[in-house]
Amino acid sequence: MLRIGVTGHMNLTPNAARLVFDALRSHLVEIADEVTGVSCIARGADSLFAEAVLETGGALEVVLPSRDYRDTKVNPDHAEQFDRLLSKATRVRTMDFSRASREAYVAANEAMLGSVDELVAVWDGQPAVDRGGTASVVANARQRGVRVTVIWPEGAARE
């Protein structure tokens, strides 16, 4: 079974979210019959990827950056989707951090990258702003020799 991880922007416009979801679903259908998707199920790209994995019949593994992630970082308007995706996960790994932090996010990304054959990056190609952001995860994957597929459909935009 092919294992695919995700990184990507959280602040997609509603139109971009529809375009990205369709592109993710198409990519998953094209590449393998059986997929395990590995995601932190954050707002935006991570959750869209998780939804696409489940819709195409794949298994979902979730990596949580910290023990307090749900309580402190999941906004009320994302909580229902987060909880639903978490409940459908075949495996949940929580990093050994009490509190969500940049270090916890980097650790979660490392755990995800260390367990996948491919990284799907919902990325507009802009350079890294900080460690742990989309561009830095893409660079890290490429350094490790993990295949990277960039998904940024025509018309996609960030808020």
MODELLER restraints for C-alpha pairs under 7 A, 6 or more apart:
rsr = mdl.restraints
at = mdl.atoms
rsr.add(forms.Gaussian(group=physical.xy_distance, feature=features.Distance(at['CA:1:A'], at['CA:34:A']), mean=5.37, stdev=0.5))
rsr.add(forms.Gaussian(group=physical.xy_distance, feature=features.Distance(at['CA:1:A'], at['CA:35:A']), mean=5.64, stdev=0.5))
rsr.add(forms.Gaussian(group=physical.xy_distance, feature=features.Distance(at['CA:1:A'], at['CA:36:A']), mean=6.80, stdev=0.5))
rsr.add(forms.Gaussian(group=physical.xy_distance, feature=features.Distance(at['CA:2:A'], at['CA:32:A']), mean=6.91, stdev=0.5))
rsr.add(forms.Gaussian(group=physical.xy_distance, feature=features.Distance(at['CA:2:A'], at['CA:34:A']), mean=6.51, stdev=0.5))
rsr.add(forms.Gaussian(group=physical.xy_distance, feature=features.Distance(at['CA:2:A'], at['CA:35:A']), mean=4.97, stdev=0.5))
rsr.add(forms.Gaussian(group=physical.xy_distance, feature=features.Distance(at['CA:2:A'], at['CA:36:A']), mean=6.22, stdev=0.5))
rsr.add(forms.Gaussian(group=physical.xy_distance, feature=features.Distance(at['CA:2:A'], at['CA:117:A']), mean=6.59, stdev=0.5))
rsr.add(forms.Gaussian(group=physical.xy_distance, feature=features.Distance(at['CA:3:A'], at['CA:35:A']), mean=5.86, stdev=0.5))
rsr.add(forms.Gaussian(group=physical.xy_distance, feature=features.Distance(at['CA:3:A'], at['CA:36:A']), mean=4.77, stdev=0.5))
rsr.add(forms.Gaussian(group=physical.xy_distance, feature=features.Distance(at['CA:3:A'], at['CA:37:A']), mean=5.95, stdev=0.5))
rsr.add(forms.Gaussian(group=physical.xy_distance, feature=features.Distance(at['CA:3:A'], at['CA:116:A']), mean=4.78, stdev=0.5))
rsr.add(forms.Gaussian(group=physical.xy_distance, feature=features.Distance(at['CA:3:A'], at['CA:117:A']), mean=5.35, stdev=0.5))
rsr.add(forms.Gaussian(group=physical.xy_distance, feature=features.Distance(at['CA:3:A'], at['CA:118:A']), mean=6.68, stdev=0.5))
rsr.add(forms.Gaussian(group=physical.xy_distance, feature=features.Distance(at['CA:4:A'], at['CA:36:A']), mean=6.22, stdev=0.5))
rsr.add(forms.Gaussian(group=physical.xy_distance, feature=features.Distance(at['CA:4:A'], at['CA:37:A']), mean=4.94, stdev=0.5))
rsr.add(forms.Gaussian(group=physical.xy_distance, feature=features.Distance(at['CA:4:A'], at['CA:38:A']), mean=6.05, stdev=0.5))
rsr.add(forms.Gaussian(group=physical.xy_distance, feature=features.Distance(at['CA:4:A'], at['CA:116:A']), mean=5.26, stdev=0.5))
rsr.add(forms.Gaussian(group=physical.xy_distance, feature=features.Distance(at['CA:4:A'], at['CA:117:A']), mean=5.91, stdev=0.5))
rsr.add(forms.Gaussian(group=physical.xy_distance, feature=features.Distance(at['CA:4:A'], at['CA:118:A']), mean=4.83, stdev=0.5))
rsr.add(forms.Gaussian(group=physical.xy_distance, feature=features.Distance(at['CA:4:A'], at['CA:119:A']), mean=5.66, stdev=0.5))
rsr.add(forms.Gaussian(group=physical.xy_distance, feature=features.Distance(at['CA:4:A'], at['CA:120:A']), mean=6.94, stdev=0.5))
rsr.add(forms.Gaussian(group=physical.xy_distance, feature=features.Distance(at['CA:5:A'], at['CA:37:A']), mean=5.72, stdev=0.5))
rsr.add(forms.Gaussian(group=physical.xy_distance, feature=features.Distance(at['CA:5:A'], at['CA:38:A']), mean=4.56, stdev=0.5))
rsr.add(forms.Gaussian(group=physical.xy_distance, feature=features.Distance(at['CA:5:A'], at['CA:39:A']), mean=6.03, stdev=0.5))
rsr.add(forms.Gaussian(group=physical.xy_distance, feature=features.Distance(at['CA:5:A'], at['CA:112:A']), mean=6.26, stdev=0.5))
rsr.add(forms.Gaussian(group=physical.xy_distance, feature=features.Distance(at['CA:5:A'], at['CA:113:A']), mean=6.80, stdev=0.5))
rsr.add(forms.Gaussian(group=physical.xy_distance, feature=features.Distance(at['CA:5:A'], at['CA:116:A']), mean=5.89, stdev=0.5))
rsr.add(forms.Gaussian(group=physical.xy_distance, feature=features.Distance(at['CA:5:A'], at['CA:118:A']), mean=6.29, stdev=0.5))
rsr.add(forms.Gaussian(group=physical.xy_distance, feature=features.Distance(at['CA:5:A'], at['CA:119:A']), mean=4.75, stdev=0.5))
rsr.add(forms.Gaussian(group=physical.xy_distance, feature=features.Distance(at['CA:5:A'], at['CA:120:A']), mean=6.10, stdev=0.5))
rsr.add(forms.Gaussian(group=physical.xy_distance, feature=features.Distance(at['CA:6:A'], at['CA:38:A']), mean=6.68, stdev=0.5))
rsr.add(forms.Gaussian(group=physical.xy_distance, feature=features.Distance(at['CA:6:A'], at['CA:39:A']), mean=5.83, stdev=0.5))
rsr.add(forms.Gaussian(group=physical.xy_distance, feature=features.Distance(at['CA:6:A'], at['CA:46:A']), mean=6.12, stdev=0.5))
rsr.add(forms.Gaussian(group=physical.xy_distance, feature=features.Distance(at['CA:6:A'], at['CA:49:A']), mean=6.97, stdev=0.5))
rsr.add(forms.Gaussian(group=physical.xy_distance, feature=features.Distance(at['CA:6:A'], at['CA:119:A']), mean=5.49, stdev=0.5))
rsr.add(forms.Gaussian(group=physical.xy_distance, feature=features.Distance(at['CA:6:A'], at['CA:120:A']), mean=4.81, stdev=0.5))
rsr.add(forms.Gaussian(group=physical.xy_distance, feature=features.Distance(at['CA:6:A'], at['CA:121:A']), mean=5.80, stdev=0.5))
rsr.add(forms.Gaussian(group=physical.xy_distance, feature=features.Distance(at['CA:7:A'], at['CA:45:A']), mean=6.87, stdev=0.5))
rsr.add(forms.Gaussian(group=physical.xy_distance, feature=features.Distance(at['CA:7:A'], at['CA:46:A']), mean=6.35, stdev=0.5))
rsr.add(forms.Gaussian(group=physical.xy_distance, feature=features.Distance(at['CA:7:A'], at['CA:120:A']), mean=6.47, stdev=0.5))
rsr.add(forms.Gaussian(group=physical.xy_distance, feature=features.Distance(at['CA:7:A'], at['CA:121:A']), mean=4.94, stdev=0.5))
rsr.add(forms.Gaussian(group=physical.xy_distance, feature=features.Distance(at['CA:7:A'], at['CA:122:A']), mean=6.32, stdev=0.5))
rsr.add(forms.Gaussian(group=physical.xy_distance, feature=features.Distance(at['CA:7:A'], at['CA:134:A']), mean=5.73, stdev=0.5))
rsr.add(forms.Gaussian(group=physical.xy_distance, feature=features.Distance(at['CA:7:A'], at['CA:137:A']), mean=6.99, stdev=0.5))
rsr.add(forms.Gaussian(group=physical.xy_distance, feature=features.Distance(at['CA:8:A'], at['CA:45:A']), mean=5.02, stdev=0.5))
rsr.add(forms.Gaussian(group=physical.xy_distance, feature=features.Distance(at['CA:8:A'], at['CA:46:A']), mean=6.55, stdev=0.5))
rsr.add(forms.Gaussian(group=physical.xy_distance, feature=features.Distance(at['CA:8:A'], at['CA:121:A']), mean=5.36, stdev=0.5))
rsr.add(forms.Gaussian(group=physical.xy_distance, feature=features.Distance(at['CA:8:A'], at['CA:122:A']), mean=4.30, stdev=0.5))
rsr.add(forms.Gaussian(group=physical.xy_distance, feature=features.Distance(at['CA:8:A'], at['CA:123:A']), mean=5.54, stdev=0.5))
rsr.add(forms.Gaussian(group=physical.xy_distance, feature=features.Distance(at['CA:8:A'], at['CA:134:A']), mean=5.27, stdev=0.5))
rsr.add(forms.Gaussian(group=physical.xy_distance, feature=features.Distance(at['CA:9:A'], at['CA:44:A']), mean=6.23, stdev=0.5))
rsr.add(forms.Gaussian(group=physical.xy_distance, feature=features.Distance(at['CA:9:A'], at['CA:45:A']), mean=5.67, stdev=0.5))
rsr.add(forms.Gaussian(group=physical.xy_distance, feature=features.Distance(at['CA:9:A'], at['CA:122:A']), mean=6.33, stdev=0.5))
rsr.add(forms.Gaussian(group=physical.xy_distance, feature=features.Distance(at['CA:9:A'], at['CA:123:A']), mean=6.44, stdev=0.5))
rsr.add(forms.Gaussian(group=physical.xy_distance, feature=features.Distance(at['CA:9:A'], at['CA:134:A']), mean=6.72, stdev=0.5))
rsr.add(forms.Gaussian(group=physical.xy_distance, feature=features.Distance(at['CA:10:A'], at['CA:43:A']), mean=5.30, stdev=0.5))
rsr.add(forms.Gaussian(group=physical.xy_distance, feature=features.Distance(at['CA:10:A'], at['CA:44:A']), mean=4.09, stdev=0.5))
rsr.add(forms.Gaussian(group=physical.xy_distance, feature=features.Distance(at['CA:10:A'], at['CA:45:A']), mean=5.90, stdev=0.5))
rsr.add(forms.Gaussian(group=physical.xy_distance, feature=features.Distance(at['CA:11:A'], at['CA:44:A']), mean=6.18, stdev=0.5))
rsr.add(forms.Gaussian(group=physical.xy_distance, feature=features.Distance(at['CA:11:A'], at['CA:158:A']), mean=5.41, stdev=0.5))
rsr.add(forms.Gaussian(group=physical.xy_distance, feature=features.Distance(at['CA:11:A'], at['CA:159:A']), mean=5.52, stdev=0.5))
rsr.add(forms.Gaussian(group=physical.xy_distance, feature=features.Distance(at['CA:12:A'], at['CA:44:A']), mean=6.17, stdev=0.5))
rsr.add(forms.Gaussian(group=physical.xy_distance, feature=features.Distance(at['CA:12:A'], at['CA:157:A']), mean=6.08, stdev=0.5))
rsr.add(forms.Gaussian(group=physical.xy_distance, feature=features.Distance(at['CA:12:A'], at['CA:158:A']), mean=4.37, stdev=0.5))
rsr.add(forms.Gaussian(group=physical.xy_distance, feature=features.Distance(at['CA:12:A'], at['CA:159:A']), mean=5.82, stdev=0.5))
rsr.add(forms.Gaussian(group=physical.xy_distance, feature=features.Distance(at['CA:13:A'], at['CA:157:A']), mean=5.97, stdev=0.5))
rsr.add(forms.Gaussian(group=physical.xy_distance, feature=features.Distance(at['CA:13:A'], at['CA:158:A']), mean=5.39, stdev=0.5))
rsr.add(forms.Gaussian(group=physical.xy_distance, feature=features.Distance(at['CA:13:A'], at['CA:159:A']), mean=5.37, stdev=0.5))
rsr.add(forms.Gaussian(group=physical.xy_distance, feature=features.Distance(at['CA:16:A'], at['CA:155:A']), mean=6.83, stdev=0.5))
rsr.add(forms.Gaussian(group=physical.xy_distance, feature=features.Distance(at['CA:16:A'], at['CA:156:A']), mean=4.32, stdev=0.5))
rsr.add(forms.Gaussian(group=physical.xy_distance, feature=features.Distance(at['CA:16:A'], at['CA:157:A']), mean=5.69, stdev=0.5))
rsr.add(forms.Gaussian(group=physical.xy_distance, feature=features.Distance(at['CA:19:A'], at['CA:153:A']), mean=6.41, stdev=0.5))
rsr.add(forms.Gaussian(group=physical.xy_distance, feature=features.Distance(at['CA:19:A'], at['CA:156:A']), mean=6.72, stdev=0.5))
rsr.add(forms.Gaussian(group=physical.xy_distance, feature=features.Distance(at['CA:20:A'], at['CA:152:A']), mean=6.85, stdev=0.5))
rsr.add(forms.Gaussian(group=physical.xy_distance, feature=features.Distance(at['CA:20:A'], at['CA:153:A']), mean=6.46, stdev=0.5))
rsr.add(forms.Gaussian(group=physical.xy_distance, feature=features.Distance(at['CA:21:A'], at['CA:48:A']), mean=5.67, stdev=0.5))
rsr.add(forms.Gaussian(group=physical.xy_distance, feature=features.Distance(at['CA:21:A'], at['CA:49:A']), mean=6.92, stdev=0.5))
rsr.add(forms.Gaussian(group=physical.xy_distance, feature=features.Distance(at['CA:21:A'], at['CA:52:A']), mean=6.54, stdev=0.5))
rsr.add(forms.Gaussian(group=physical.xy_distance, feature=features.Distance(at['CA:23:A'], at['CA:151:A']), mean=6.93, stdev=0.5))
rsr.add(forms.Gaussian(group=physical.xy_distance, feature=features.Distance(at['CA:23:A'], at['CA:153:A']), mean=6.98, stdev=0.5))
rsr.add(forms.Gaussian(group=physical.xy_distance, feature=features.Distance(at['CA:24:A'], at['CA:49:A']), mean=6.37, stdev=0.5))
rsr.add(forms.Gaussian(group=physical.xy_distance, feature=features.Distance(at['CA:24:A'], at['CA:52:A']), mean=6.36, stdev=0.5))
rsr.add(forms.Gaussian(group=physical.xy_distance, feature=features.Distance(at['CA:25:A'], at['CA:52:A']), mean=5.04, stdev=0.5))
rsr.add(forms.Gaussian(group=physical.xy_distance, feature=features.Distance(at['CA:25:A'], at['CA:56:A']), mean=6.94, stdev=0.5))
rsr.add(forms.Gaussian(group=physical.xy_distance, feature=features.Distance(at['CA:29:A'], at['CA:56:A']), mean=6.83, stdev=0.5))
rsr.add(forms.Gaussian(group=physical.xy_distance, feature=features.Distance(at['CA:34:A'], at['CA:58:A']), mean=5.97, stdev=0.5))
rsr.add(forms.Gaussian(group=physical.xy_distance, feature=features.Distance(at['CA:35:A'], at['CA:58:A']), mean=4.87, stdev=0.5))
rsr.add(forms.Gaussian(group=physical.xy_distance, feature=features.Distance(at['CA:35:A'], at['CA:59:A']), mean=6.40, stdev=0.5))
rsr.add(forms.Gaussian(group=physical.xy_distance, feature=features.Distance(at['CA:36:A'], at['CA:58:A']), mean=5.56, stdev=0.5))
rsr.add(forms.Gaussian(group=physical.xy_distance, feature=features.Distance(at['CA:36:A'], at['CA:59:A']), mean=4.62, stdev=0.5))
rsr.add(forms.Gaussian(group=physical.xy_distance, feature=features.Distance(at['CA:36:A'], at['CA:60:A']), mean=5.70, stdev=0.5))
rsr.add(forms.Gaussian(group=physical.xy_distance, feature=features.Distance(at['CA:37:A'], at['CA:50:A']), mean=6.69, stdev=0.5))
rsr.add(forms.Gaussian(group=physical.xy_distance, feature=features.Distance(at['CA:37:A'], at['CA:53:A']), mean=6.06, stdev=0.5))
rsr.add(forms.Gaussian(group=physical.xy_distance, feature=features.Distance(at['CA:37:A'], at['CA:58:A']), mean=6.99, stdev=0.5))
rsr.add(forms.Gaussian(group=physical.xy_distance, feature=features.Distance(at['CA:37:A'], at['CA:59:A']), mean=6.19, stdev=0.5))
rsr.add(forms.Gaussian(group=physical.xy_distance, feature=features.Distance(at['CA:37:A'], at['CA:60:A']), mean=4.94, stdev=0.5))
rsr.add(forms.Gaussian(group=physical.xy_distance, feature=features.Distance(at['CA:37:A'], at['CA:61:A']), mean=6.05, stdev=0.5))
rsr.add(forms.Gaussian(group=physical.xy_distance, feature=features.Distance(at['CA:38:A'], at['CA:60:A']), mean=6.08, stdev=0.5))
rsr.add(forms.Gaussian(group=physical.xy_distance, feature=features.Distance(at['CA:38:A'], at['CA:61:A']), mean=4.76, stdev=0.5))
rsr.add(forms.Gaussian(group=physical.xy_distance, feature=features.Distance(at['CA:38:A'], at['CA:62:A']), mean=5.77, stdev=0.5))
rsr.add(forms.Gaussian(group=physical.xy_distance, feature=features.Distance(at['CA:38:A'], at['CA:112:A']), mean=6.40, stdev=0.5))
rsr.add(forms.Gaussian(group=physical.xy_distance, feature=features.Distance(at['CA:39:A'], at['CA:46:A']), mean=5.76, stdev=0.5))
rsr.add(forms.Gaussian(group=physical.xy_distance, feature=features.Distance(at['CA:39:A'], at['CA:50:A']), mean=6.57, stdev=0.5))
rsr.add(forms.Gaussian(group=physical.xy_distance, feature=features.Distance(at['CA:39:A'], at['CA:61:A']), mean=6.42, stdev=0.5))
rsr.add(forms.Gaussian(group=physical.xy_distance, feature=features.Distance(at['CA:39:A'], at['CA:62:A']), mean=5.08, stdev=0.5))
rsr.add(forms.Gaussian(group=physical.xy_distance, feature=features.Distance(at['CA:39:A'], at['CA:63:A']), mean=6.03, stdev=0.5))
rsr.add(forms.Gaussian(group=physical.xy_distance, feature=features.Distance(at['CA:40:A'], at['CA:46:A']), mean=6.26, stdev=0.5))
rsr.add(forms.Gaussian(group=physical.xy_distance, feature=features.Distance(at['CA:40:A'], at['CA:62:A']), mean=5.41, stdev=0.5))
rsr.add(forms.Gaussian(group=physical.xy_distance, feature=features.Distance(at['CA:40:A'], at['CA:63:A']), mean=4.80, stdev=0.5))
rsr.add(forms.Gaussian(group=physical.xy_distance, feature=features.Distance(at['CA:40:A'], at['CA:64:A']), mean=5.59, stdev=0.5))
rsr.add(forms.Gaussian(group=physical.xy_distance, feature=features.Distance(at['CA:41:A'], at['CA:47:A']), mean=4.52, stdev=0.5))
rsr.add(forms.Gaussian(group=physical.xy_distance, feature=features.Distance(at['CA:41:A'], at['CA:50:A']), mean=6.71, stdev=0.5))
rsr.add(forms.Gaussian(group=physical.xy_distance, feature=features.Distance(at['CA:41:A'], at['CA:62:A']), mean=6.84, stdev=0.5))
rsr.add(forms.Gaussian(group=physical.xy_distance, feature=features.Distance(at['CA:41:A'], at['CA:82:A']), mean=6.46, stdev=0.5))
rsr.add(forms.Gaussian(group=physical.xy_distance, feature=features.Distance(at['CA:43:A'], at['CA:78:A']), mean=6.48, stdev=0.5))
rsr.add(forms.Gaussian(group=physical.xy_distance, feature=features.Distance(at['CA:45:A'], at['CA:122:A']), mean=6.13, stdev=0.5))
rsr.add(forms.Gaussian(group=physical.xy_distance, feature=features.Distance(at['CA:50:A'], at['CA:60:A']), mean=6.59, stdev=0.5))
rsr.add(forms.Gaussian(group=physical.xy_distance, feature=features.Distance(at['CA:53:A'], at['CA:59:A']), mean=6.77, stdev=0.5))
rsr.add(forms.Gaussian(group=physical.xy_distance, feature=features.Distance(at['CA:53:A'], at['CA:60:A']), mean=6.80, stdev=0.5))
rsr.add(forms.Gaussian(group=physical.xy_distance, feature=features.Distance(at['CA:54:A'], at['CA:60:A']), mean=6.84, stdev=0.5))
rsr.add(forms.Gaussian(group=physical.xy_distance, feature=features.Distance(at['CA:59:A'], at['CA:90:A']), mean=6.49, stdev=0.5))
rsr.add(forms.Gaussian(group=physical.xy_distance, feature=features.Distance(at['CA:60:A'], at['CA:89:A']), mean=4.83, stdev=0.5))
rsr.add(forms.Gaussian(group=physical.xy_distance, feature=features.Distance(at['CA:60:A'], at['CA:90:A']), mean=5.85, stdev=0.5))
rsr.add(forms.Gaussian(group=physical.xy_distance, feature=features.Distance(at['CA:61:A'], at['CA:89:A']), mean=5.30, stdev=0.5))
rsr.add(forms.Gaussian(group=physical.xy_distance, feature=features.Distance(at['CA:61:A'], at['CA:90:A']), mean=5.76, stdev=0.5))
rsr.add(forms.Gaussian(group=physical.xy_distance, feature=features.Distance(at['CA:61:A'], at['CA:91:A']), mean=4.86, stdev=0.5))
rsr.add(forms.Gaussian(group=physical.xy_distance, feature=features.Distance(at['CA:61:A'], at['CA:92:A']), mean=5.89, stdev=0.5))
rsr.add(forms.Gaussian(group=physical.xy_distance, feature=features.Distance(at['CA:62:A'], at['CA:86:A']), mean=6.99, stdev=0.5))
rsr.add(forms.Gaussian(group=physical.xy_distance, feature=features.Distance(at['CA:62:A'], at['CA:89:A']), mean=6.31, stdev=0.5))
rsr.add(forms.Gaussian(group=physical.xy_distance, feature=features.Distance(at['CA:62:A'], at['CA:91:A']), mean=6.31, stdev=0.5))
rsr.add(forms.Gaussian(group=physical.xy_distance, feature=features.Distance(at['CA:62:A'], at['CA:92:A']), mean=4.72, stdev=0.5))
rsr.add(forms.Gaussian(group=physical.xy_distance, feature=features.Distance(at['CA:62:A'], at['CA:93:A']), mean=6.22, stdev=0.5))
rsr.add(forms.Gaussian(group=physical.xy_distance, feature=features.Distance(at['CA:63:A'], at['CA:92:A']), mean=5.87, stdev=0.5))
rsr.add(forms.Gaussian(group=physical.xy_distance, feature=features.Distance(at['CA:63:A'], at['CA:93:A']), mean=4.78, stdev=0.5))
rsr.add(forms.Gaussian(group=physical.xy_distance, feature=features.Distance(at['CA:63:A'], at['CA:94:A']), mean=5.80, stdev=0.5))
rsr.add(forms.Gaussian(group=physical.xy_distance, feature=features.Distance(at['CA:63:A'], at['CA:108:A']), mean=6.18, stdev=0.5))
rsr.add(forms.Gaussian(group=physical.xy_distance, feature=features.Distance(at['CA:64:A'], at['CA:93:A']), mean=6.10, stdev=0.5))
rsr.add(forms.Gaussian(group=physical.xy_distance, feature=features.Distance(at['CA:64:A'], at['CA:94:A']), mean=4.58, stdev=0.5))
rsr.add(forms.Gaussian(group=physical.xy_distance, feature=features.Distance(at['CA:64:A'], at['CA:95:A']), mean=6.16, stdev=0.5))
rsr.add(forms.Gaussian(group=physical.xy_distance, feature=features.Distance(at['CA:64:A'], at['CA:108:A']), mean=6.59, stdev=0.5))
rsr.add(forms.Gaussian(group=physical.xy_distance, feature=features.Distance(at['CA:65:A'], at['CA:94:A']), mean=6.04, stdev=0.5))
rsr.add(forms.Gaussian(group=physical.xy_distance, feature=features.Distance(at['CA:65:A'], at['CA:95:A']), mean=5.13, stdev=0.5))
rsr.add(forms.Gaussian(group=physical.xy_distance, feature=features.Distance(at['CA:65:A'], at['CA:100:A']), mean=6.30, stdev=0.5))
rsr.add(forms.Gaussian(group=physical.xy_distance, feature=features.Distance(at['CA:65:A'], at['CA:104:A']), mean=4.98, stdev=0.5))
rsr.add(forms.Gaussian(group=physical.xy_distance, feature=features.Distance(at['CA:65:A'], at['CA:105:A']), mean=5.30, stdev=0.5))
rsr.add(forms.Gaussian(group=physical.xy_distance, feature=features.Distance(at['CA:65:A'], at['CA:107:A']), mean=6.97, stdev=0.5))
rsr.add(forms.Gaussian(group=physical.xy_distance, feature=features.Distance(at['CA:65:A'], at['CA:108:A']), mean=5.08, stdev=0.5))
rsr.add(forms.Gaussian(group=physical.xy_distance, feature=features.Distance(at['CA:66:A'], at['CA:94:A']), mean=5.91, stdev=0.5))
rsr.add(forms.Gaussian(group=physical.xy_distance, feature=features.Distance(at['CA:66:A'], at['CA:95:A']), mean=5.31, stdev=0.5))
rsr.add(forms.Gaussian(group=physical.xy_distance, feature=features.Distance(at['CA:66:A'], at['CA:96:A']), mean=6.41, stdev=0.5))
rsr.add(forms.Gaussian(group=physical.xy_distance, feature=features.Distance(at['CA:66:A'], at['CA:97:A']), mean=4.70, stdev=0.5))
rsr.add(forms.Gaussian(group=physical.xy_distance, feature=features.Distance(at['CA:66:A'], at['CA:98:A']), mean=5.55, stdev=0.5))
rsr.add(forms.Gaussian(group=physical.xy_distance, feature=features.Distance(at['CA:66:A'], at['CA:99:A']), mean=5.54, stdev=0.5))
rsr.add(forms.Gaussian(group=physical.xy_distance, feature=features.Distance(at['CA:66:A'], at['CA:100:A']), mean=5.20, stdev=0.5))
rsr.add(forms.Gaussian(group=physical.xy_distance, feature=features.Distance(at['CA:66:A'], at['CA:104:A']), mean=6.25, stdev=0.5))
rsr.add(forms.Gaussian(group=physical.xy_distance, feature=features.Distance(at['CA:67:A'], at['CA:94:A']), mean=6.49, stdev=0.5))
rsr.add(forms.Gaussian(group=physical.xy_distance, feature=features.Distance(at['CA:67:A'], at['CA:97:A']), mean=6.29, stdev=0.5))
rsr.add(forms.Gaussian(group=physical.xy_distance, feature=features.Distance(at['CA:67:A'], at['CA:98:A']), mean=5.12, stdev=0.5))
rsr.add(forms.Gaussian(group=physical.xy_distance, feature=features.Distance(at['CA:67:A'], at['CA:99:A']), mean=6.47, stdev=0.5))
rsr.add(forms.Gaussian(group=physical.xy_distance, feature=features.Distance(at['CA:68:A'], at['CA:98:A']), mean=6.17, stdev=0.5))
rsr.add(forms.Gaussian(group=physical.xy_distance, feature=features.Distance(at['CA:68:A'], at['CA:99:A']), mean=5.51, stdev=0.5))
rsr.add(forms.Gaussian(group=physical.xy_distance, feature=features.Distance(at['CA:68:A'], at['CA:100:A']), mean=6.43, stdev=0.5))
rsr.add(forms.Gaussian(group=physical.xy_distance, feature=features.Distance(at['CA:69:A'], at['CA:100:A']), mean=5.67, stdev=0.5))
rsr.add(forms.Gaussian(group=physical.xy_distance, feature=features.Distance(at['CA:95:A'], at['CA:104:A']), mean=6.93, stdev=0.5))
rsr.add(forms.Gaussian(group=physical.xy_distance, feature=features.Distance(at['CA:95:A'], at['CA:107:A']), mean=6.99, stdev=0.5))
rsr.add(forms.Gaussian(group=physical.xy_distance, feature=features.Distance(at['CA:95:A'], at['CA:108:A']), mean=6.39, stdev=0.5))
rsr.add(forms.Gaussian(group=physical.xy_distance, feature=features.Distance(at['CA:97:A'], at['CA:104:A']), mean=6.24, stdev=0.5))
rsr.add(forms.Gaussian(group=physical.xy_distance, feature=features.Distance(at['CA:105:A'], at['CA:132:A']), mean=6.35, stdev=0.5))
rsr.add(forms.Gaussian(group=physical.xy_distance, feature=features.Distance(at['CA:106:A'], at['CA:132:A']), mean=5.02, stdev=0.5))
rsr.add(forms.Gaussian(group=physical.xy_distance, feature=features.Distance(at['CA:113:A'], at['CA:141:A']), mean=6.61, stdev=0.5))
rsr.add(forms.Gaussian(group=physical.xy_distance, feature=features.Distance(at['CA:117:A'], at['CA:146:A']), mean=6.11, stdev=0.5))
rsr.add(forms.Gaussian(group=physical.xy_distance, feature=features.Distance(at['CA:117:A'], at['CA:147:A']), mean=6.75, stdev=0.5))
rsr.add(forms.Gaussian(group=physical.xy_distance, feature=features.Distance(at['CA:118:A'], at['CA:146:A']), mean=5.64, stdev=0.5))
rsr.add(forms.Gaussian(group=physical.xy_distance, feature=features.Distance(at['CA:118:A'], at['CA:147:A']), mean=4.74, stdev=0.5))
rsr.add(forms.Gaussian(group=physical.xy_distance, feature=features.Distance(at['CA:118:A'], at['CA:148:A']), mean=5.83, stdev=0.5))
rsr.add(forms.Gaussian(group=physical.xy_distance, feature=features.Distance(at['CA:119:A'], at['CA:146:A']), mean=6.77, stdev=0.5))
rsr.add(forms.Gaussian(group=physical.xy_distance, feature=features.Distance(at['CA:119:A'], at['CA:147:A']), mean=6.16, stdev=0.5))
rsr.add(forms.Gaussian(group=physical.xy_distance, feature=features.Distance(at['CA:119:A'], at['CA:148:A']), mean=4.80, stdev=0.5))
rsr.add(forms.Gaussian(group=physical.xy_distance, feature=features.Distance(at['CA:119:A'], at['CA:149:A']), mean=6.27, stdev=0.5))
rsr.add(forms.Gaussian(group=physical.xy_distance, feature=features.Distance(at['CA:120:A'], at['CA:148:A']), mean=5.89, stdev=0.5))
rsr.add(forms.Gaussian(group=physical.xy_distance, feature=features.Distance(at['CA:120:A'], at['CA:149:A']), mean=4.88, stdev=0.5))
rsr.add(forms.Gaussian(group=physical.xy_distance, feature=features.Distance(at['CA:120:A'], at['CA:150:A']), mean=5.92, stdev=0.5))
rsr.add(forms.Gaussian(group=physical.xy_distance, feature=features.Distance(at['CA:120:A'], at['CA:151:A']), mean=6.93, stdev=0.5))
rsr.add(forms.Gaussian(group=physical.xy_distance, feature=features.Distance(at['CA:121:A'], at['CA:138:A']), mean=6.96, stdev=0.5))
rsr.add(forms.Gaussian(group=physical.xy_distance, feature=features.Distance(at['CA:121:A'], at['CA:148:A']), mean=6.95, stdev=0.5))
rsr.add(forms.Gaussian(group=physical.xy_distance, feature=features.Distance(at['CA:121:A'], at['CA:149:A']), mean=6.09, stdev=0.5))
rsr.add(forms.Gaussian(group=physical.xy_distance, feature=features.Distance(at['CA:121:A'], at['CA:150:A']), mean=4.73, stdev=0.5))
rsr.add(forms.Gaussian(group=physical.xy_distance, feature=features.Distance(at['CA:121:A'], at['CA:151:A']), mean=5.91, stdev=0.5))
rsr.add(forms.Gaussian(group=physical.xy_distance, feature=features.Distance(at['CA:122:A'], at['CA:150:A']), mean=5.95, stdev=0.5))
rsr.add(forms.Gaussian(group=physical.xy_distance, feature=features.Distance(at['CA:122:A'], at['CA:151:A']), mean=4.80, stdev=0.5))
rsr.add(forms.Gaussian(group=physical.xy_distance, feature=features.Distance(at['CA:122:A'], at['CA:152:A']), mean=5.85, stdev=0.5))
rsr.add(forms.Gaussian(group=physical.xy_distance, feature=features.Distance(at['CA:123:A'], at['CA:134:A']), mean=6.71, stdev=0.5))
rsr.add(forms.Gaussian(group=physical.xy_distance, feature=features.Distance(at['CA:123:A'], at['CA:150:A']), mean=6.30, stdev=0.5))
rsr.add(forms.Gaussian(group=physical.xy_distance, feature=features.Distance(at['CA:123:A'], at['CA:151:A']), mean=6.40, stdev=0.5))
rsr.add(forms.Gaussian(group=physical.xy_distance, feature=features.Distance(at['CA:123:A'], at['CA:152:A']), mean=5.93, stdev=0.5))
rsr.add(forms.Gaussian(group=physical.xy_distance, feature=features.Distance(at['CA:124:A'], at['CA:152:A']), mean=6.01, stdev=0.5))
rsr.add(forms.Gaussian(group=physical.xy_distance, feature=features.Distance(at['CA:127:A'], at['CA:135:A']), mean=5.74, stdev=0.5))
rsr.add(forms.Gaussian(group=physical.xy_distance, feature=features.Distance(at['CA:128:A'], at['CA:134:A']), mean=6.91, stdev=0.5))
rsr.add(forms.Gaussian(group=physical.xy_distance, feature=features.Distance(at['CA:128:A'], at['CA:135:A']), mean=4.70, stdev=0.5))
rsr.add(forms.Gaussian(group=physical.xy_distance, feature=features.Distance(at['CA:128:A'], at['CA:136:A']), mean=5.59, stdev=0.5))
rsr.add(forms.Gaussian(group=physical.xy_distance, feature=features.Distance(at['CA:142:A'], at['CA:148:A']), mean=6.93, stdev=0.5))
